[in-house]
C-alpha cells in the first residue's frame, strides 16, 4: 500500500470520528417556568433533533390557543448557541404568517445578542417577529426551524443562560393572558448515545487506523 493510500485512510478515519462526535441525541425541554398564574400546565416543549453532522432541527410545540408575541422588554423566542449560524424557518413556511389582525407578518432569526426574556434573563440568539407589540400581531401556532453551523453542530451544543434557562418565549393565550415561559434542563436527562450511522463510521475509522498502522509498520 502506498503512502498516499495511508494518508487517505488516516484522513477518512479523522472525518469519521469528527462526524460521530457531532451526532447528538434527540432532546426535549418542557416549558415548566411561567410568570403567569393563568398559564396552566402543560405549557408546551422544545424538541431538538440531529439533522446530519452540521444541523439541528428545532421544533417548539405550544398548546392550542397559544402564540408568540412581543410585549415590551421581551422576545418571541430565545436560545443560546455559539458560532456563526444559518437558520431556516420551516414552520410557518418561510417564517410568513397572517396575524389575528389580518396583517401579513414574518418571523426572522437574529444573533445580535442581549435578547431579553424577563424575568428569565437574556439570550444570545432569537427568533424575532415583525409587526410590533401585542397579541393581535402575534403568531399563533407551532414554530419550527433548522439551525446549521459549518464545522459541525450537535443537539448538545445548545447551552443555558446565566440563570440556567435553555429556551424562553414571550407568549399569549386565547384568553388574552400574556407573559414569558422558559425551560430548564432536558426532560428526561439523557446520556448521549451515538446514532447507528455514527457508530458505523467510528468502527470504519478504527479499522482504517489499524490497517494504516500495519502497513506503515511493515514498510
C-alpha positions as CSV (number, residue, x, y, z in Angstrom):
1,X,0.0,0.0,0.0
2,X,1.4,3.4,-1.0
3,X,2.0,6.3,1.5
4,X,-0.8,8.2,-0.4
5,X,-3.2,5.4,0.5
6,X,-2.1,5.6,4.1
7,X,-2.8,9.3,4.2
8,X,-6.2,8.7,2.7
9,X,-7.0,6.1,5.3
10,X,-5.9,8.4,8.1
11,X,-8.0,11.3,6.7
12,X,-11.1,9.1,6.4
13,X,-10.6,8.0,10.0
14,X,-10.4,11.6,11.2
15,X,-13.5,12.5,9.2
16,X,-15.5,9.6,10.6
17,X,-14.5,10.3,14.2
18,X,-15.4,14.0,13.7
19,X,-18.9,13.1,12.3
20,X,-19.5,10.8,15.2
21,X,-18.6,13.5,17.7
22,X,-21.2,15.8,16.3
23,X,-24.1,13.3,16.5
24,X,-26.4,14.3,19.4
25,X,-29.4,12.6,20.9
26,X,-32.9,13.9,20.5
27,X,-33.6,16.2,23.4
28,X,-37.0,17.6,24.7
29,X,-37.2,20.6,27.0
30,X,-40.5,21.2,28.7
31,X,-41.8,24.8,29.4
32,X,-42.2,24.4,33.1
33,X,-41.4,28.0,34.1
34,X,-44.0,30.8,33.9
35,X,-44.7,34.2,35.4
36,X,-48.4,34.0,34.8
37,X,-50.7,32.0,37.1
38,X,-53.4,31.8,34.3
39,X,-51.0,29.7,32.2
40,X,-52.0,26.2,33.2
41,X,-49.6,23.2,32.6
42,X,-48.5,21.8,30.3
43,X,-47.1,24.9,28.5
44,X,-45.5,23.1,25.6
45,X,-42.0,22.0,24.8
46,X,-38.9,22.4,22.6
47,X,-37.5,19.4,20.8
48,X,-34.0,19.2,19.3
49,X,-33.3,16.6,16.6
50,X,-30.0,16.0,14.9
51,X,-30.1,16.6,11.2
52,X,-26.7,15.4,9.8
53,X,-23.4,16.5,11.2
54,X,-23.9,20.2,10.7
55,X,-27.5,20.9,11.5
56,X,-30.2,20.6,14.2
57,X,-34.0,20.8,13.8
58,X,-35.8,22.8,16.5
59,X,-39.5,22.4,17.0
60,X,-41.4,24.5,19.5
61,X,-44.8,22.9,20.4
62,X,-47.2,25.3,22.1
63,X,-50.7,24.3,23.4
64,X,-53.7,25.1,21.2
65,X,-54.6,28.7,21.5
66,X,-51.1,29.9,22.5
67,X,-49.0,32.2,20.3
68,X,-45.6,34.0,20.1
69,X,-45.9,37.8,20.7
70,X,-43.9,40.9,21.6
71,X,-44.8,42.7,24.8
72,X,-42.1,45.3,25.5
73,X,-38.9,44.1,27.2
74,X,-39.3,40.5,26.0
75,X,-38.5,38.4,22.9
76,X,-40.8,36.0,20.9
77,X,-38.3,33.1,21.2
78,X,-34.7,32.9,22.5
79,X,-31.9,30.5,22.9
80,X,-28.1,30.3,23.3
81,X,-25.7,28.9,20.7
82,X,-22.2,29.8,19.8
83,X,-20.7,30.4,16.4
84,X,-21.9,31.7,13.0
85,X,-25.3,30.2,12.3
86,X,-27.6,29.9,9.4
87,X,-31.3,29.5,10.3
88,X,-34.1,28.5,8.0
89,X,-37.6,28.8,9.4
90,X,-39.8,25.8,8.3
91,X,-43.0,26.4,10.4
92,X,-44.6,28.6,9.4
93,X,-43.2,28.1,5.9
94,X,-40.5,30.7,5.3
95,X,-41.5,32.4,8.5
96,X,-44.5,34.0,6.9
97,X,-47.9,34.2,8.7
98,X,-51.1,36.1,9.0
99,X,-51.7,37.7,12.4
100,X,-55.1,37.8,14.1
101,X,-55.5,41.5,12.9
102,X,-55.1,40.3,9.3
103,X,-51.5,41.7,8.8
104,X,-49.1,39.6,6.7
105,X,-46.1,39.4,9.0
106,X,-42.8,37.4,9.2
107,X,-40.6,35.6,11.7
108,X,-36.8,36.0,11.3
109,X,-33.6,35.0,13.0
110,X,-31.0,37.3,14.7
111,X,-27.8,36.6,16.6
112,X,-27.3,40.2,17.8
113,X,-27.2,39.1,21.4
114,X,-28.7,40.6,24.6
115,X,-32.3,39.5,23.8
116,X,-34.4,40.0,27.0
117,X,-36.8,37.4,28.3
118,X,-37.9,39.0,31.5
119,X,-37.8,37.6,34.2
120,X,-35.6,34.7,32.8
121,X,-32.6,36.8,31.8
122,X,-31.2,37.4,28.4
123,X,-30.0,35.2,25.5
124,X,-27.7,35.4,22.5
125,X,-30.0,34.2,19.7
126,X,-33.6,34.9,18.9
127,X,-36.5,34.4,16.5
128,X,-38.0,37.8,16.1
129,X,-41.4,38.9,14.7
130,X,-42.3,41.9,12.6
131,X,-45.4,44.0,13.2
132,X,-44.8,45.4,16.7
133,X,-46.2,44.5,20.1
134,X,-49.5,42.9,21.1
135,X,-51.5,39.7,20.8
136,X,-53.3,41.0,17.7
137,X,-49.9,40.9,15.9
138,X,-48.8,37.5,17.2
139,X,-48.1,34.2,15.6
140,X,-50.5,31.6,16.9
141,X,-49.1,28.2,16.1
142,X,-46.1,26.0,16.5
143,X,-42.6,27.1,15.5
144,X,-40.0,25.1,13.6
145,X,-36.6,25.9,12.2
146,X,-33.3,24.3,11.2
147,X,-30.0,25.6,12.6
148,X,-26.8,25.0,10.6
149,X,-23.2,25.7,11.6
150,X,-20.2,25.0,9.4
151,X,-17.8,22.6,11.1
152,X,-20.5,20.7,13.0
153,X,-23.5,21.2,15.3
154,X,-25.0,18.9,17.9
155,X,-28.1,19.0,19.9
156,X,-25.8,19.1,22.9
157,X,-24.3,22.4,21.8
158,X,-27.4,24.4,23.0
159,X,-26.5,25.9,26.4
160,X,-28.3,27.6,29.3
161,X,-28.0,31.3,30.0
162,X,-26.7,32.7,33.3
163,X,-30.0,31.9,35.0
164,X,-29.9,28.2,33.9
165,X,-32.6,28.6,31.3
166,X,-32.1,27.0,27.8
167,X,-35.1,28.5,26.0
168,X,-37.7,31.2,26.6
169,X,-40.7,32.6,24.8
170,X,-43.0,35.6,25.1
171,X,-46.5,34.2,24.6
172,X,-50.2,34.9,24.9
173,X,-53.2,32.5,25.2
174,X,-56.7,32.7,23.7
175,X,-58.0,34.4,26.9
176,X,-55.6,37.4,26.4
177,X,-53.2,36.5,29.2
178,X,-49.6,37.3,28.2
179,X,-46.2,36.5,29.8
180,X,-42.9,34.7,29.4
181,X,-42.3,30.9,29.7
182,X,-39.0,29.2,29.9
183,X,-37.3,25.8,30.1
184,X,-34.7,24.3,32.4
185,X,-32.8,21.1,31.5
186,X,-33.9,18.4,29.1
187,X,-36.7,16.1,30.3
188,X,-35.7,13.4,30.9
189,X,-32.0,13.8,31.3
190,X,-30.2,11.7,28.7
191,X,-26.8,10.2,28.2
192,X,-25.6,10.9,24.6
193,X,-25.7,7.7,22.5
194,X,-24.2,7.9,19.0
195,X,-26.7,7.2,16.2
196,X,-26.1,3.9,14.2
197,X,-24.5,5.7,11.2
198,X,-22.0,7.4,13.6
199,X,-21.2,4.1,15.2
200,X,-20.6,2.5,11.8
201,X,-18.3,5.4,10.8
202,X,-16.4,5.2,14.1
203,X,-15.9,1.4,13.5
204,X,-14.6,2.1,10.0
205,X,-12.3,4.7,11.4
206,X,-10.7,2.2,13.8
207,X,-10.3,-0.4,11.1
208,X,-8.7,2.2,8.8
209,X,-6.2,3.3,11.5
210,X,-5.3,-0.3,12.3
211,X,-4.7,-1.1,8.6
212,X,-2.6,2.0,8.2
213,X,-0.5,1.1,11.3
214,X,0.1,-2.4,9.9
215,X,1.2,-1.1,6.5
216,X,3.5,1.6,8.0
217,X,5.0,-1.0,10.4
218,X,5.7,-3.4,7.5
219,X,7.2,-0.6,5.5
